[in-house]
Amino acid sequence: MTRSLVINTASHAVPIRREFRMAELTDRFGTMVFSEEVMKDYLPKDIWKRLAATLEGGEPLDLDVANAVAHAMKVWAISKGATHYAHWFQPLSGITSEKHDSFLEPNHDGTAITKFTGKNLIQGEPDASSFPNGGLRATFEARGYSAWDPTAFAFIKDGSLCIPTVFCSYSGQALDKKTPLLRSISAVNRAALRVLKLFGDDAEKVTPQIGAEQEYFLIDRELYLKRMDLRLCGRTLFGAKPPKGQELDDHYFGAFRPRVGAYMQELDEELWKLGVLSKTKHNEVAPGQHEMAPIYIDANTASDQNQLVMETMKKVAERHGLVCLLHEKPFAGVNGSGKHINWSLATDTGKNLFSPGKTPSQNAVFLLVLAAFIKGVDEYQELLRCSVAFAGNDHRLGAQEAPPAIISIFLGTELEGIIDAIVDENDYTAPEHKSLRIGVDVLPAIPQDTTDRNRTSPLAFTGNKFEFRMPGSSQSIAGPTTILNAIMAEELDEFYEQLKDAEDFTAALHKLIRDTFSAHRRIIFNGNGYEEAWVHEAEKRGLANLRNTAEALPAYILPKNIEMLTRQGVYSREEIFSRHEVHIEKYCKVIRIEAATLVDMVQHGILNAASEYEAALCGTIAAKHAAAPELTCHVESSLANAIGSLNEQLLEETIGLKTALETISDDAEPETLLHYYHDEVEKRTIDVRKTIDKLEVLTASKYWPYPTFCELLFSV
């Protein structure tokens, strides 16, 4: 395909953008995906029929079918220019991983043939020893297995056929994020179908649906390379606020700058080829901040595609002389980046279980599903908070830009009024004055969200889905989605057991919904989550306020959470504890790397720069006195004194930070390490940052060794 743009990264020349005809646009979509349509073209009809039984009904996959699919994949991939294949999986490191093998195999006559078998397709054996596992495997136990996920489409990336797979240990324990997600999808499907059957619904499958909004920053690559903290940590560890930030809101939804516009166009094109329905793009609130939102899709595909989105964003940025920052808070003083997960449940018959509907029977299902969600969020609020707890997100959650760390649900005044009417058994005033009884014909139609969105809510109902606003921009959506699915499965199972043998189903349904809303109303909050008053109100309600990762991670191993997750078959007990350990380990390593990077930048850059400027000021003072003793040197002497004092303070704080890093042993207990790095190391890092920011303001630009926020945020 002809390049969509030409850009001179050295001179930042205005890129040339290409226009496309609609037919060309649609023809290019999914061209690098071994989709269902492609499968039908490349597979014999009988093979496709047998594969479809696996895809739709979970039937076992025969080896002869796998061989036929592998051959078709190989022929198609080679026709697209692929030379290798790779099992593409999502380990607990948070990135995607892949080991590439060539299609070429040696022939007996010294030539080569292309070969890709069903065995190659179904199973791989990547080395599992170097991936985080939380004690599930010893370092010397290298073997791990990757197994094809036939419900996810293979695709071509960088000249390789990438096959989405799960990743597990030699003993079958999950070492990845996809396996628990698939288990949770199965759990909520089973639980929801049982409940729907009570209503006479003929659905045969219920699937979690996800739309993941991806926020990010774009900065100039040349400036990025001059900041060690950005290169090693993904965020700036210091930096004074620029004279102008986001105060005027002039960036939000504004017109794209030429380099940004060209980047977004190529990003769309690359994502479309990979089958990602990139739909919406716009400037976000902070300077240099943007957002991409795809079309709503099933949770498994959405999780895979979001990993591709993040990778593609970074690759495309490099081709434009840019760097894409996915960190939750790359710059202090302006908005950070989140990844809002829009979540709902849909049947194979086209029904959205979170859509209120227009008939009493539909309303009854909606209210029951809503009650299950409200109950689940209330009972497992700590676990939900834990699912989004990591070092990067600590800088964002609770600020005046993102949801508070307190879990709550926004329903809107209309829907909350309906719930109040149900709980209090009062009449509900709608377009007509009707008594609200679940499953009775006089039940009025429930409106589909007639209220404004609440951007301060962690979980906001938006008409037919819930928007989980707490996940961070760099995180895989698999983790939070797995927890949402598991919680919903648990509550629907409980509801089913209470309703299945009811003599009077309507009466039992009404009582169950009423009792559930009554018991769990405390989690519903329609007000401003940013206000300090909400913190006090939440405490009165008994809601958890886990302000940071150190406070949140212990929720993973609360007995009730372990019991629920194992009961739903989402994790084994060993897998839960392993993930708890992996999350602690990653948090501590991130804080350690950030602290060590800051120490290095101070010692090799800032201290010397500040001293050099102080010396220059002293030289100016001496020169003035030598030339004309009567000249005043108040400005120079005040600056020199202030810089000298701050530099001494910075040296002392940096030594303290370095000592703190050297004091703790990595052999300490995980909980000890977690709290030490939060309470001691991170606190010292913050103190060092404050001093650096004061120094930056006073130091002349030509002496300051690193690009400033003003340069970084307004350079593109």
C-alpha positions as MATLAB code, in Angstrom:
seq = 'MTRSLVINTASHAVPIRREFRMAELTDRFGTMVFSEEVMKDYLPKDIWKRLAATLEGGEPLDLDVANAVAHAMKVWAISKGATHYAHWFQPLSGITSEKHDSFLEPNHDGTAITKFTGKNLIQGEPDASSFPNGGLRATFEARGYSAWDPTAFAFIKDGSLCIPTVFCSYSGQALDKKTPLLRSISAVNRAALRVLKLFGDDAEKVTPQIGAEQEYFLIDRELYLKRMDLRLCGRTLFGAKPPKGQELDDHYFGAFRPRVGAYMQELDEELWKLGVLSKTKHNEVAPGQHEMAPIYIDANTASDQNQLVMETMKKVAERHGLVCLLHEKPFAGVNGSGKHINWSLATDTGKNLFSPGKTPSQNAVFLLVLAAFIKGVDEYQELLRCSVAFAGNDHRLGAQEAPPAIISIFLGTELEGIIDAIVDENDYTAPEHKSLRIGVDVLPAIPQDTTDRNRTSPLAFTGNKFEFRMPGSSQSIAGPTTILNAIMAEELDEFYEQLKDAEDFTAALHKLIRDTFSAHRRIIFNGNGYEEAWVHEAEKRGLANLRNTAEALPAYILPKNIEMLTRQGVYSREEIFSRHEVHIEKYCKVIRIEAATLVDMVQHGILNAASEYEAALCGTIAAKHAAAPELTCHVESSLANAIGSLNEQLLEETIGLKTALETISDDAEPETLLHYYHDEVEKRTIDVRKTIDKLEVLTASKYWPYPTFCELLFSV';
ca = [
       0.000    0.000    0.000;
       1.181    3.466   -0.805;
       2.440    5.243    2.272;
      -0.223    7.463    3.743;
       2.184   10.217    4.562;
       5.650   11.577    4.068;
       7.258   13.273    7.024;
      10.675   14.687    7.667;
      11.257   14.094   11.344;
      14.311   16.303   11.427;
      12.618   19.399   10.088;
       9.087   18.465   11.196;
       7.764   19.163    7.737;
       4.000   19.147    7.355;
       2.964   15.590    6.447;
       1.096   14.762    3.291;
      -2.204   13.083    4.062;
      -3.912   10.731    1.661;
      -7.629   10.577    0.922;
      -9.338    7.244    0.415;
     -12.508    6.177   -1.351;
     -15.081    4.453    0.870;
     -14.801    1.209   -1.083;
     -11.050    1.196   -0.631;
     -11.493    1.914    3.077;
     -13.811   -1.028    3.687;
     -11.769   -3.364    1.486;
      -8.678   -2.764    3.606;
     -10.418   -3.552    6.900;
      -9.219   -6.805    8.453;
      -6.872   -7.631    5.578;
      -4.287   -8.904    8.051;
      -6.732  -11.047   10.043;
      -7.483  -14.736    9.491;
     -11.138  -13.987   10.097;
     -14.192  -16.167    9.875;
     -14.767  -14.959    6.324;
     -11.193  -15.865    5.336;
     -11.509  -19.259    7.019;
     -14.597  -20.046    4.955;
     -12.670  -19.200    1.781;
      -9.582  -21.239    2.648;
     -11.077  -24.264    4.425;
     -13.052  -27.177    2.955;
     -16.723  -26.991    3.918;
     -16.626  -30.062    6.155;
     -13.550  -28.762    7.986;
     -15.158  -25.350    8.462;
     -18.303  -26.999    9.845;
     -16.303  -28.969   12.397;
     -14.231  -25.906   13.350;
     -17.402  -23.848   13.766;
     -18.654  -26.450   16.252;
     -15.529  -25.770   18.304;
     -15.857  -22.012   18.012;
     -19.552  -21.869   18.867;
     -20.137  -24.845   21.110;
     -16.782  -25.632   22.643;
     -16.487  -29.007   20.944;
     -13.035  -30.678   21.130;
     -10.770  -29.893   18.200;
      -9.608  -32.961   16.267;
      -6.024  -33.102   15.037;
      -7.078  -33.530   11.403;
      -9.122  -30.315   11.696;
      -6.147  -28.561   13.299;
      -3.884  -29.746   10.468;
      -6.292  -28.409    7.849;
      -6.622  -25.073    9.652;
      -2.836  -24.818   10.032;
      -2.305  -25.449    6.323;
      -4.897  -22.827    5.407;
      -3.333  -20.330    7.812;
       0.095  -20.938    6.316;
      -1.060  -20.517    2.705;
      -2.959  -17.342    3.579;
      -0.146  -15.879    5.698;
       2.520  -16.498    3.051;
       0.266  -14.858    0.459;
       0.322  -11.788    2.736;
       4.118  -11.772    2.924;
       4.541  -13.587    6.243;
       7.676  -15.678    6.712;
       7.273  -16.770   10.342;
       4.635  -17.819   12.838;
       4.445  -17.044   16.543;
       2.318  -17.980   19.506;
       1.185  -14.605   20.819;
       0.407  -14.571   24.537;
      -0.037  -12.204   27.461;
       2.223  -13.048   30.431;
       1.982  -11.394   33.831;
       4.671   -8.898   32.812;
       1.853   -6.796   31.322;
       3.096   -6.857   27.727;
       2.499   -9.341   24.946;
       5.147  -11.932   24.178;
       5.981  -13.903   21.073;
       8.605  -16.410   19.867;
       8.946  -16.499   16.070;
       9.641  -19.628   14.022;
      10.141  -19.710   10.273;
       7.756  -21.613    8.009;
      10.883  -23.029    6.326;
      11.954  -26.586    7.044;
      14.969  -28.402    5.500;
      14.309  -30.856    2.691;
      16.271  -34.089    2.189;
      17.896  -32.745   -0.996;
      19.334  -29.646    0.637;
      16.457  -27.399   -0.393;
      13.752  -26.047    1.892;
       9.993  -26.492    2.121;
       7.323  -24.569    4.018;
       5.693  -26.417    6.881;
       3.167  -25.544    9.550;
       1.217  -28.380   11.185;
      -1.741  -28.714   13.491;
       0.676  -29.515   16.299;
       2.543  -26.242   15.637;
      -0.775  -24.424   15.709;
      -2.241  -25.977   18.832;
       0.742  -25.944   21.172;
       4.051  -24.192   21.676;
       6.719  -24.450   24.371;
       8.180  -21.027   25.188;
      10.627  -20.739   28.049;
       8.610  -19.917   31.159;
      11.474  -19.359   33.577;
      11.980  -15.634   33.037;
       8.353  -14.531   33.198;
       6.832  -13.372   36.498;
       4.985  -16.255   38.118;
       4.746  -15.481   41.824;
       6.316  -18.709   42.959;
       4.323  -21.054   40.730;
       7.573  -22.156   39.111;
      11.191  -22.327   40.170;
      13.743  -20.545   38.014;
      15.241  -23.828   36.855;
      11.813  -25.108   35.717;
      11.915  -23.595   32.279;
       9.133  -25.359   30.437;
       5.868  -23.570   29.756;
       3.114  -24.162   27.253;
       1.228  -21.878   24.946;
      -2.049  -23.269   23.607;
      -4.112  -21.880   20.713;
      -7.242  -19.966   21.598;
      -9.489  -20.891   18.638;
     -12.050  -18.249   19.679;
      -9.566  -15.486   18.795;
      -8.535  -14.757   15.212;
      -4.922  -15.096   14.110;
      -3.366  -12.050   12.456;
      -0.218  -10.914   10.660;
       2.121   -8.471   12.369;
       5.631   -7.522   11.313;
       5.845  -10.356    8.796;
       4.726  -13.081   11.226;
       1.507  -15.016   11.594;
       0.522  -14.315   15.231;
      -1.661  -16.943   16.894;
      -3.433  -15.804   20.097;
      -2.748  -18.349   22.812;
      -3.069  -19.016   26.505;
       0.113  -19.529   28.521;
       0.369  -22.063   31.311;
       2.915  -23.939   33.378;
       3.991  -27.561   33.026;
       1.391  -28.440   35.673;
      -1.393  -26.516   33.929;
      -1.502  -23.383   36.112;
      -2.222  -20.115   34.357;
       0.816  -17.879   33.810;
      -1.051  -15.303   31.738;
      -3.959  -12.880   31.671;
      -5.986  -14.562   28.911;
      -6.648  -17.877   30.678;
      -8.463  -16.346   33.709;
     -10.351  -14.027   31.353;
     -11.609  -16.971   29.302;
     -12.592  -18.783   32.491;
     -14.516  -15.720   33.722;
     -16.292  -15.380   30.363;
     -17.360  -19.020   30.656;
     -18.481  -18.501   34.268;
     -20.694  -15.499   33.592;
     -22.133  -17.176   30.491;
     -23.153  -20.242   32.510;
     -24.593  -18.191   35.372;
     -26.502  -15.740   33.156;
     -28.038  -18.480   30.992;
     -29.427  -20.265   34.059;
     -31.108  -17.069   35.218;
     -32.472  -16.241   31.766;
     -34.023  -19.704   31.494;
     -36.145  -18.842   34.534;
     -37.710  -16.094   32.417;
     -38.263  -18.392   29.459;
     -35.504  -16.743   27.442;
     -34.213  -18.863   24.548;
     -30.672  -17.436   24.510;
     -27.894  -19.994   24.187;
     -24.940  -17.749   24.953;
     -24.217  -14.641   27.019;
     -21.020  -12.744   26.301;
     -19.393   -9.835   28.167;
     -19.018   -6.887   25.790;
     -16.213   -4.355   26.119;
     -15.321   -0.983   24.690;
     -11.920    0.211   25.927;
     -11.205    3.944   25.572;
      -7.439    4.451   25.263;
      -5.856    7.742   26.384;
      -2.244    8.628   25.597;
       0.306   11.434   25.187;
       2.420   12.282   22.145;
       5.740   14.061   22.542;
       8.685   14.783   20.271;
      11.124   11.872   20.106;
      14.268   14.022   20.172;
      13.165   15.620   23.437;
      12.124   12.235   24.818;
      15.623   10.845   24.284;
      17.075   13.637   26.429;
      15.044   12.559   29.469;
      16.290    9.400   31.169;
      13.173    9.261   33.341;
      10.891    9.083   30.314;
      13.049    6.416   28.674;
      13.375    4.188   31.749;
      10.185    4.934   33.684;
       7.653    6.141   31.119;
       7.024    9.309   33.118;
       8.816   12.441   34.233;
      10.155   12.214   37.764;
      10.418   15.981   38.116;
       9.429   19.109   36.271;
       8.065   22.525   37.147;
       4.618   23.467   35.858;
       4.738   25.501   32.647;
       3.201   28.991   32.569;
       0.269   27.507   30.662;
      -1.136   24.031   31.134;
      -4.721   22.994   30.552;
      -6.336   25.977   32.262;
      -8.041   27.333   29.137;
      -9.335   23.915   28.016;
      -8.320   24.935   24.519;
      -6.794   21.570   23.685;
      -9.865   19.488   24.513;
     -11.695   18.414   21.343;
      -9.655   20.977   19.431;
      -8.408   20.682   15.875;
      -5.497   18.283   15.367;
      -2.045   19.683   14.747;
      -0.599   18.439   11.434;
       1.833   15.900   12.947;
      -0.837   14.587   15.297;
      -3.416   14.372   12.529;
      -1.037   12.434   10.287;
      -0.161   10.103   13.159;
      -3.816    9.431   13.893;
      -4.581    8.734   10.251;
      -1.822    6.152    9.948;
      -2.764    4.672   13.337;
      -6.332    4.168   12.121;
      -5.109    2.539    8.914;
      -2.824    0.118   10.739;
      -5.490   -0.795   13.286;
      -8.138   -1.289   10.618;
      -5.883   -3.756    8.797;
      -5.643   -5.699   12.073;
      -9.417   -5.780   12.381;
      -9.562   -3.192   15.164;
     -12.587   -0.943   14.648;
     -10.905    2.289   15.696;
     -13.895    4.603   15.688;
     -13.336    7.802   17.640;
     -10.298   10.038   18.031;
      -9.964   13.417   19.693;
      -7.707   15.642   21.754;
      -8.012   15.118   25.487;
      -7.861   17.759   28.213;
      -4.109   18.045   28.773;
      -1.739   19.500   26.161;
      -0.315   16.679   24.050;
      -2.968   14.239   25.309;
      -5.329   12.317   23.014;
      -7.824    9.461   22.992;
      -8.801    6.596   20.685;
     -11.973    4.601   21.218;
     -12.912    1.416   19.337;
     -16.260   -0.152   18.602;
     -17.811   -2.271   21.337;
     -16.876   -5.973   20.949;
     -16.717   -9.256   22.895;
     -14.405   -9.209   25.904;
     -11.848  -11.737   24.657;
     -11.367   -9.986   21.334;
     -11.395   -6.572   23.012;
      -8.608   -7.643   25.367;
      -6.444   -8.969   22.522;
      -7.089   -5.906   20.402;
      -6.278   -3.450   23.166;
      -2.846   -5.041   23.533;
      -2.400   -4.569   19.774;
      -3.630   -0.980   20.044;
      -0.992   -0.067   22.627;
       1.794   -1.722   20.646;
       0.686   -0.144   17.361;
       0.407    3.300   18.937;
       4.065    3.159   19.920;
       5.283    1.809   16.575;
       3.395    4.347   14.479;
       4.596    7.187   16.700;
       8.231    6.324   15.955;
       7.595    6.664   12.223;
       6.438   10.244   12.843;
       9.336   11.314   15.020;
       7.084   11.019   18.051;
       6.842    8.924   21.186;
       3.548    7.624   22.529;
       3.398    7.719   26.338;
       0.918    5.316   27.909;
       1.865    6.009   31.530;
      -1.013    7.078   33.756;
       0.733   10.273   34.859;
       3.654   11.238   32.646;
       3.450   14.888   33.709;
       2.542   16.308   37.105;
       0.132   19.229   37.136;
      -1.949   18.179   34.107;
      -4.457   15.392   33.630;
      -3.219   11.841   33.538;
      -4.447    9.060   31.249;
      -6.989    6.375   31.988;
      -8.550    3.505   30.091;
     -12.285    3.480   30.621;
     -13.803    0.017   30.229;
     -17.390    0.091   28.982;
     -18.851   -3.248   30.092;
     -22.141   -5.042   29.564;
     -23.619   -8.497   28.896;
     -25.205   -9.454   25.581;
     -27.046  -12.577   24.413;
     -26.579  -14.366   21.110;
     -30.131  -13.279   20.284;
     -29.122   -9.623   20.297;
     -30.300   -8.565   23.773;
     -28.252   -6.318   26.023;
     -29.035   -7.396   29.585;
     -28.265   -3.883   30.838;
     -30.732   -2.252   28.476;
     -33.879   -1.321   30.441;
     -36.184   -2.370   27.615;
     -39.720   -1.305   26.819;
     -41.819   -4.126   28.284;
     -42.430   -5.365   31.831;
     -40.702   -8.695   31.219;
     -37.608   -6.993   29.838;
     -37.632   -4.608   32.775;
     -37.769   -7.511   35.196;
     -34.631   -9.059   33.704;
     -32.894   -5.682   33.648;
     -33.722   -4.947   37.286;
     -32.535   -8.381   38.383;
     -29.254   -8.035   36.473;
     -28.821   -4.505   37.812;
     -29.447   -5.734   41.351;
     -26.824   -8.450   40.881;
     -24.299   -5.884   39.661;
     -24.975   -3.466   42.527;
     -24.738   -6.254   45.084;
     -21.538   -7.610   43.549;
     -19.801   -4.242   43.437;
     -20.749   -3.564   47.052;
     -19.629   -6.973   48.334;
     -16.405   -7.098   46.314;
     -15.471   -3.403   46.197;
     -11.986   -4.083   47.606;
     -11.301   -6.666   44.916;
     -12.406   -4.278   42.160;
     -10.152   -1.584   43.585;
      -7.338   -4.116   43.750;
      -7.783   -4.953   40.037;
      -6.625   -1.439   39.084;
      -3.922   -1.019   41.736;
      -0.371   -0.497   40.523;
       2.326    2.147   40.811;
       1.380    4.181   37.748;
      -2.284    4.411   38.678;
      -1.476    5.673   42.183;
      -0.525    9.029   40.654;
      -3.945    9.331   39.006;
      -6.681    7.837   41.167;
      -8.084   10.266   43.657;
      -6.847   13.367   41.860;
      -9.227   15.998   40.498;
      -9.193   14.364   37.093;
     -10.024   10.730   37.697;
     -12.347    8.688   39.883;
     -11.624    8.625   43.588;
     -10.097    5.508   45.088;
     -13.470    4.838   46.756;
     -15.641    2.442   44.746;
     -19.197    3.643   44.094;
     -21.875    3.382   41.401;
     -23.550    6.268   39.568;
     -27.031    5.445   38.287;
     -28.530    8.850   37.612;
     -31.467   10.406   39.421;
     -34.151    8.686   37.336;
     -32.904    5.144   37.845;
     -32.121    5.803   41.490;
     -35.675    7.095   41.881;
     -36.992    3.811   40.476;
     -34.846    1.859   42.935;
     -36.071    4.030   45.808;
     -39.665    3.373   44.739;
     -39.022   -0.375   44.707;
     -37.345   -0.361   48.110;
     -39.931    1.870   49.753;
     -42.810    0.228   47.816;
     -44.060    3.615   46.726;
     -45.645    4.705   43.496;
     -43.220    5.789   40.847;
     -44.061    8.902   38.897;
     -43.199    8.375   35.267;
     -45.011    9.685   32.199;
     -48.012    8.004   33.814;
     -48.562    7.436   37.524;
     -48.201    3.692   37.989;
     -47.442    1.329   40.808;
     -44.065   -0.291   40.349;
     -44.233   -4.069   40.618;
     -41.671   -6.282   38.946;
     -43.089   -8.611   36.313;
     -46.591   -7.118   36.457;
     -48.122   -5.649   33.332;
     -48.655   -2.225   34.881;
     -44.895   -1.763   35.228;
     -43.918    1.348   33.265;
     -41.110    1.390   30.717;
     -37.845    2.285   32.388;
     -36.145    5.215   30.643;
     -32.726    4.618   29.126;
     -30.601    7.105   31.002;
     -32.062   10.569   30.961;
     -29.402   12.030   33.223;
     -25.972   13.462   32.648;
     -22.820   11.355   32.918;
     -20.863   11.581   36.140;
     -17.182   11.834   35.318;
     -16.245   11.544   38.984;
     -17.783    8.103   39.404;
     -15.671    4.940   39.249;
     -18.638    2.981   37.854;
     -21.189    4.988   35.922;
     -24.319    3.645   34.238;
     -24.513    5.156   30.751;
     -27.835    3.917   29.415;
     -27.107    0.269   28.592;
     -23.691   -0.435   30.102;
     -21.402    0.478   32.960;
     -18.290    2.565   32.420;
     -15.475    1.427   34.724;
     -13.310    4.546   34.810;
     -10.577    3.423   37.209;
      -8.293    1.266   34.989;
      -5.014    2.909   34.000;
      -3.981    3.686   30.441;
      -1.058    1.253   30.376;
      -2.857   -1.695   31.921;
      -4.272   -4.749   30.231;
      -8.055   -4.733   30.366;
      -8.045   -8.490   30.989;
      -7.559   -8.152   34.761;
     -10.399   -5.732   35.601;
     -12.709   -7.446   33.093;
     -12.003  -10.842   34.667;
     -13.006   -9.502   38.076;
     -16.188   -7.845   36.746;
     -17.177  -11.090   35.039;
     -16.419  -13.211   38.104;
     -18.394  -10.947   40.441;
     -21.385  -10.970   38.109;
     -21.273  -14.762   37.779;
     -21.177  -15.140   41.553;
     -24.221  -12.943   42.156;
     -26.274  -14.459   39.327;
     -25.531  -17.927   40.713;
     -26.806  -16.826   44.100;
     -29.946  -15.303   42.564;
     -30.630  -18.463   40.590;
     -30.502  -20.598   43.720;
     -33.015  -18.310   45.414;
     -35.451  -18.267   42.484;
     -35.271  -21.703   40.874;
     -37.731  -23.445   43.226;
     -39.981  -20.461   44.008;
     -43.681  -21.362   44.124;
     -44.660  -17.809   43.201;
     -41.877  -16.681   40.859;
     -43.122  -13.099   40.469;
     -43.446  -12.560   44.212;
     -40.039  -14.135   44.888;
     -38.465  -12.027   42.135;
     -39.948   -8.818   43.522;
     -38.786   -9.640   47.047;
     -35.276  -10.569   45.885;
     -34.818   -7.362   43.889;
     -36.308   -5.201   46.647;
     -34.195   -6.800   49.378;
     -31.031   -6.544   47.279;
     -31.521   -2.867   46.451;
     -32.330   -2.163   50.094;
     -29.244   -3.952   51.428;
     -26.776   -2.442   48.977;
     -27.980    1.132   48.365;
     -24.890    2.417   50.174;
     -22.723    1.796   47.076;
     -24.895    4.138   44.945;
     -23.683    7.742   44.842;
     -24.750   10.336   42.287;
     -22.810   13.297   43.668;
     -19.340   14.761   43.155;
     -16.756   12.129   43.973;
     -13.995   14.753   44.014;
     -15.344   16.555   47.069;
     -13.829   15.890   50.466;
     -17.362   15.574   51.821;
     -17.750   12.312   49.865;
     -14.750   10.827   51.677;
     -16.467   11.427   55.005;
     -19.825   10.233   53.689;
     -18.253    7.050   52.292;
     -16.671    6.356   55.670;
     -20.093    6.700   57.318;
     -21.505    4.232   54.805;
     -18.745    1.732   55.571;
     -17.188    1.886   52.093;
     -13.523    1.076   51.658;
     -11.053    3.859   50.858;
      -7.901    2.096   49.655;
      -5.884    5.154   48.693;
      -2.864    3.471   47.104;
      -1.462    0.170   45.887;
       0.081   -0.706   49.250;
      -3.354   -0.482   50.855;
      -5.201   -2.163   47.985;
      -3.147   -5.264   47.094;
      -3.889   -7.233   50.300;
      -7.499   -7.456   49.037;
      -6.354  -10.127   46.591;
      -5.968  -12.643   49.383;
      -8.977  -11.793   51.543;
     -10.707  -15.111   52.297;
     -14.040  -14.058   50.762;
     -12.309  -13.063   47.512;
     -10.338  -16.302   47.334;
     -13.500  -18.305   47.967;
     -15.448  -16.478   45.270;
     -12.753  -16.643   42.588;
     -12.054  -20.337   43.177;
     -15.761  -21.180   43.364;
     -16.275  -19.581   39.946;
     -13.280  -21.467   38.548;
     -11.542  -18.243   37.507;
      -8.366  -18.809   39.526;
      -7.004  -21.606   41.625;
      -5.931  -20.729   45.150;
      -2.291  -21.009   44.072;
      -2.859  -18.709   41.103;
      -4.418  -16.043   43.339;
      -1.471  -16.008   45.718;
       0.952  -16.012   42.803;
      -0.673  -12.930   41.308;
      -0.679  -11.211   44.658;
       3.072  -11.797   44.853;
       3.655  -10.743   41.221;
       1.794   -7.462   41.738;
       3.787   -6.690   44.879;
       7.033   -7.549   43.126;
       6.226   -5.350   40.142;
       5.175   -2.426   42.347;
       8.408   -2.588   44.332;
      10.548   -2.868   41.208;
       8.846    0.132   39.589;
       9.355    2.303   42.686;
      12.972    1.121   42.940;
      13.722    1.867   39.267;
      12.143    5.304   39.538;
      14.125    6.134   42.679;
      17.406    4.878   41.189;
      16.765    6.831   37.981;
      16.082    9.985   39.959;
      19.290    9.550   41.944;
      21.256    9.149   38.717;
      19.718   12.235   37.083;
      20.387   14.318   40.162;
      23.983   13.184   40.576;
      24.977   13.417   36.933;
      22.890   16.333   35.811;
      21.032   18.561   38.216;
      23.583   19.040   41.017;
      26.317   19.967   38.549;
      24.015   22.228   36.528;
      22.850   24.110   39.602;
      26.439   24.439   40.880;
      27.592   25.708   37.503;
      24.893   28.351   37.480;
      25.689   29.317   41.067;
      29.352   29.670   40.103;
      28.413   31.823   37.126;
      26.375   34.095   39.374;
      29.275   34.389   41.805;
      31.572   35.195   38.879;
      29.197   37.952   37.789;
      29.193   39.364   41.316;
      32.992   39.327   41.456;
      33.249   40.940   38.024;
      30.817   43.710   39.013;
      32.707   44.477   42.204;
      35.991   44.530   40.325;
      34.680   46.851   37.647;
      32.619   49.154   39.842;
      32.415   48.430   43.587;
      29.364   50.701   43.933;
      27.235   48.431   41.693;
      24.586   46.406   43.525;
      24.511   42.643   43.139;
      21.285   41.927   45.016;
      19.704   39.810   42.241;
      22.773   37.704   41.644;
      23.527   37.192   45.336;
      19.900   36.299   46.195;
      19.766   33.792   43.356;
      23.153   32.320   44.253;
      22.158   31.916   47.895;
      18.808   30.341   47.025;
      20.318   27.939   44.503;
      23.185   27.040   46.819;
      20.790   26.315   49.678;
      18.440   24.216   47.495;
      21.373   22.349   45.982;
      22.681   21.415   49.425;
      19.190   20.299   50.417;
      18.901   18.272   47.216;
      22.227   16.565   47.862;
      21.173   15.619   51.373;
      17.774   14.283   50.211;
      19.362   12.331   47.358;
      21.848   10.690   49.711;
      18.906    9.761   51.956;
      17.042    8.253   49.006;
      20.101    6.306   47.883;
      20.618    5.015   51.419;
      16.976    3.913   51.583;
      17.442    1.904   48.389;
      20.533    0.229   49.809;
      18.993   -0.531   53.194;
      16.194   -2.911   52.237;
      16.886   -6.489   51.190;
      14.895   -8.000   48.339;
      14.752  -11.191   50.388;
      12.352   -9.565   52.834;
       8.727  -10.707   52.992;
       6.557   -9.343   50.141;
       4.268   -7.389   52.477;
       7.302   -5.846   54.188;
       8.757   -4.805   50.832;
       5.425   -3.401   49.671;
       5.049   -1.058   52.622;
       8.741   -0.146   52.763;
       8.832    0.984   49.150;
       5.607    2.952   49.576;
       6.262    4.478   52.999;
       9.999    5.034   52.773;
      11.326    5.038   49.206;
       8.414    6.681   47.404;
       8.058    9.336   50.109;
      11.741   10.264   49.736;
      11.349   10.320   45.946;
       8.534   12.858   46.293;
      10.658   15.043   48.587;
      13.543   15.010   46.090;
      11.157   15.961   43.305;
       9.828   18.981   45.166;
      13.331   20.338   45.658;
      14.280   19.775   42.009;
      11.173   21.621   40.820;
      12.143   24.624   42.957;
      15.655   24.547   41.513;
      14.378   24.372   37.944;
      12.372   27.578   38.382;
      15.447   29.471   39.590;
      18.026   28.050   37.175;
      18.740   29.812   33.875;
      17.528   27.817   30.872;
      20.964   27.402   29.286;
      22.204   25.614   32.406;
      19.205   23.314   32.978;
      20.221   19.894   31.606;
      16.817   18.449   30.675;
      13.871   19.462   28.458;
      11.196   21.218   30.485;
       7.461   20.522   30.645;
       6.818   23.494   28.391;
       9.047   21.986   25.699;
       7.689   18.462   26.127;
       3.990   19.335   26.189;
       3.930   21.948   23.447;
       6.517   20.601   21.003;
       4.210   18.623   18.709;
];
